[in-house]
Amino acid sequence: MCLFRRLSELFYRYVLDPLGFYVPRLSRAEKLLPEEIRLKWEREQEALKERLVLEDTEDLKVMATLGPEDTDLIKQFYIAGVDISFIKGDDVNACAALVILSYPQLEVAYNDCQMVKLTAPYIPGFLGFREVPMIQKLFDQLKRERPDLVPHCVMVDGNGILHPKEFGSACHLGVSLGLPCIGVAKKLFHVDGLEKDASHKEKALRSCDTTKNPIYISQGHLVSMDTSVRLVQHCCRHRVPEPVRLADINSREYLRTLDDFVNGPTSS
């Protein structure tokens, strides 16, 4: 199935695209967001925000108490990471990756990568409208193929309530999926309404002894701040927690393999 999907992606990108059958990249003018679309997104964002819950599910309450030594579990828990990597010089064609790990063991249980087209423009504050529909497709396939592996929590390379409207991409994804989500960002989101002040230092975590740079954790959906921090800390072997780190690695490797298949491997 994965080989068929990859060959199909190669065919569409490198055969049909040159013939004009592939969706073209957006021009600079096309990336300008019309005011009516911005207003529509603002209304939809507010409607989604009304469904936001910032309290732990019963499963997360249990997961927050588990450590590496807890191996004899009555119920197996799973934690996921998602990420999107772009083809170099192309802000439309990208690879979306989903990784699911057992918890607390952090052993890989499921991987999926798919090429996607992000035709919605990137506008600060509205990242969810650009990326969440693509990530939802990965979860739709997971539910069809492996419903037993639907995760109890998802970590997102982005922000949750650490956002000008207190509704970042981790909130958007969590509400859309109906799953607990945690935002894990490597940088603060600098736009109007969100400044680097003392209140954000409480959300910064130096995730391991080998790095001086913090990561910024924020609640996405169906999770408390304390549990968010506990789960992220447990998943950190490096600066970025394993679910997000592995999703990033997989998406980049997928693009590298795709490029090598078409253009040949780059000489070292």
C-alpha positions in Angstrom: 0.0 0.0 0.0 2.8 2.4 0.9 4.7 1.6 -2.3 1.6 2.1 -4.4 1.0 5.5 -2.7 4.6 6.6 -3.2 4.6 5.6 -6.9 1.3 7.4 -7.3 2.7 10.5 -5.8 5.8 10.3 -8.0 3.5 9.9 -11.1 1.3 12.9 -10.2 4.2 15.2 -9.2 6.6 14.4 -12.0 4.4 13.3 -14.9 1.1 15.0 -14.6 2.4 18.2 -13.0 4.5 19.2 -16.0 1.5 18.6 -18.2 -0.6 21.0 -16.3 -2.8 18.5 -14.4 -1.2 19.2 -11.0 -2.3 22.1 -8.8 0.2 24.9 -9.4 2.1 26.7 -6.6 0.4 29.8 -5.3 1.6 33.1 -6.6 2.4 36.0 -4.2 -0.9 37.6 -5.2 -2.8 34.4 -4.6 -1.4 34.1 -1.1 -2.9 37.4 0.0 -5.9 36.5 2.2 -9.0 38.3 1.2 -10.8 40.1 4.0 -13.9 38.0 3.7 -11.9 34.8 4.1 -10.1 36.3 7.2 -13.4 37.2 8.7 -14.8 33.7 7.9 -11.8 32.1 9.6 -12.1 34.3 12.6 -15.8 33.3 13.0 -14.9 29.6 12.6 -12.0 29.9 15.0 -14.3 31.4 17.7 -16.9 28.7 17.1 -14.3 26.0 17.5 -12.9 27.7 20.6 -16.3 27.4 22.3 -15.8 23.6 22.3 -12.3 23.8 23.9 -11.8 21.8 27.1 -8.7 22.4 29.2 -9.1 19.5 31.7 -7.7 16.0 31.7 -9.5 13.0 30.3 -9.7 10.0 32.6 -7.0 8.3 30.5 -4.6 11.2 30.8 -5.0 11.3 34.6 -3.7 7.7 34.6 -1.0 8.4 32.0 0.3 11.3 34.1 1.1 8.9 36.9 3.1 6.4 34.8 6.9 6.1 34.5 9.3 3.9 32.6 9.1 1.2 35.3 5.3 0.8 34.8 5.3 -2.1 32.3 2.6 -4.3 33.6 -0.4 -2.3 32.5 -4.1 -3.4 32.4 -4.6 -1.0 29.5 -2.0 0.0 26.8 -1.8 3.7 26.2 -0.6 5.4 23.0 0.8 8.9 22.4 1.2 10.5 18.9 3.2 13.1 17.2 2.5 15.0 14.0 4.6 17.2 11.8 4.6 18.6 8.2 7.8 19.1 6.2 8.0 21.0 2.9 9.8 20.4 -0.3 12.7 22.9 -0.4 11.6 26.1 -2.1 8.0 24.9 -2.3 5.4 26.1 0.3 2.5 24.1 -1.2 3.7 20.5 -1.6 4.7 18.9 1.6 4.8 15.6 3.6 2.6 15.1 6.6 3.7 12.5 9.1 2.0 10.7 12.0 3.9 8.6 14.5 2.3 6.7 17.3 4.3 5.4 20.3 3.3 3.1 23.2 3.2 4.9 26.5 5.1 4.9 28.8 7.4 2.6 26.9 7.8 5.0 23.9 8.1 2.2 21.4 7.0 2.9 17.8 3.6 1.2 17.1 2.6 3.0 13.9 4.1 5.3 11.2 2.4 7.0 8.2 3.6 9.6 5.8 1.6 11.2 3.0 2.3 13.9 0.4 -0.2 16.7 0.8 -0.9 20.1 -0.9 -1.4 23.0 1.4 -3.3 25.4 -0.8 -4.6 27.6 2.0 -2.2 30.5 2.6 -0.1 30.8 5.7 -1.4 33.6 7.9 0.0 34.0 11.4 -2.7 33.1 13.9 -4.6 30.8 11.5 -2.1 28.0 10.9 -4.7 25.4 11.9 -6.8 26.3 8.8 -3.8 25.5 6.6 -2.4 22.3 8.3 -5.1 20.6 10.3 -7.2 19.3 7.3 -4.1 17.5 6.0 -3.3 16.0 9.4 -6.9 14.9 9.8 -6.5 12.7 6.7 -3.8 10.8 8.5 -6.1 10.1 11.4 -9.0 9.2 9.1 -6.8 6.5 7.6 -5.5 5.4 11.0 -9.1 4.9 12.2 -9.9 2.8 9.2 -6.8 0.6 9.2 -5.8 0.5 12.9 -8.6 1.8 15.2 -6.9 0.0 18.1 -4.0 2.4 17.8 -6.0 5.7 18.0 -3.9 7.7 20.5 -4.9 8.9 23.9 -2.9 12.1 23.3 -1.4 14.0 20.3 1.7 16.2 20.5 1.8 19.0 17.9 4.8 21.0 16.6 3.1 24.3 17.3 1.1 26.2 19.9 -2.1 25.5 21.9 -3.5 28.3 24.0 -0.1 30.1 23.8 -1.6 32.1 21.0 -3.0 35.6 20.4 -6.6 34.2 20.4 -5.7 31.4 22.8 -6.5 28.9 20.0 -3.4 27.7 18.2 -3.0 24.7 15.8 -2.8 22.2 18.7 -6.3 23.5 19.9 -7.6 23.4 16.4 -6.5 19.9 15.8 -7.6 18.6 19.2 -11.2 20.0 18.8 -11.4 18.8 15.2 -10.3 15.3 16.2 -12.0 15.1 19.6 -8.6 14.0 21.0 -6.3 15.5 23.7 -3.6 17.6 22.2 -0.5 19.3 23.5 1.3 22.1 21.7 5.1 21.9 21.7 6.9 24.9 20.1 10.6 25.6 19.8 10.0 29.4 19.7 7.5 31.8 21.1 4.8 33.0 18.7 5.6 36.7 18.2 2.5 38.5 16.8 0.3 41.3 18.1 -1.3 40.2 21.4 1.4 37.8 22.5 4.6 39.2 23.9 7.5 37.6 25.6 6.8 38.3 29.3 6.9 36.7 32.7 3.7 34.7 32.2 5.3 32.7 29.4 8.3 31.7 31.3 6.0 29.3 33.3 5.3 27.5 30.1 9.0 27.1 29.1 10.7 23.8 29.7 14.4 22.9 29.3 13.6 19.4 28.2 17.0 17.7 28.7 20.4 18.4 30.2 22.2 18.6 26.8 20.3 21.8 25.6 20.1 25.3 26.9 17.2 26.3 24.7 13.7 25.7 26.1 10.6 24.4 24.4 7.3 26.1 25.0 4.5 23.8 26.1 0.8 24.8 26.0 -2.5 23.0 26.4 -4.3 22.1 23.2 -7.5 20.3 24.1 -8.7 17.9 26.8 -5.5 18.2 28.9 -4.4 20.2 31.9 -1.1 22.2 32.0 0.4 20.0 34.7 -0.3 16.9 32.7 1.0 18.5 29.5 4.3 19.2 31.2 4.5 15.7 32.7 3.8 13.9 29.4 6.3 16.1 27.5 9.0 15.6 30.1 8.5 11.8 30.0 8.8 11.8 26.2 12.0 13.9 26.1 15.2 12.0 25.3 16.3 15.1 23.3 15.2 18.7 23.2 12.0 17.9 21.4 9.7 15.1 22.7 10.0 11.8 20.8 6.6 11.8 19.1 7.2 15.1 17.5 10.9 14.5 16.9 10.2 11.2 15.1 7.4 12.6 13.0 9.8 15.4 11.9 12.5 12.9 11.0 10.1 10.6 9.1 8.6 13.5 7.1 12.0 14.8 6.1 13.3 11.3 5.3 10.2 10.7 3.1 11.0 13.8 1.1 14.6 12.9 0.8 13.7 9.4 -0.5 11.3 10.9 -2.9 14.0 13.3 -4.2 16.6 10.5 -4.5 14.1 8.3 -6.4 13.6 11.1 -9.0 16.9 12.8 -9.2 19.3 10.2 -7.9 21.1 10.3 -4.5 23.2 13.3 -3.7 26.9 12.5 -3.7 28.6 12.9 -0.4 
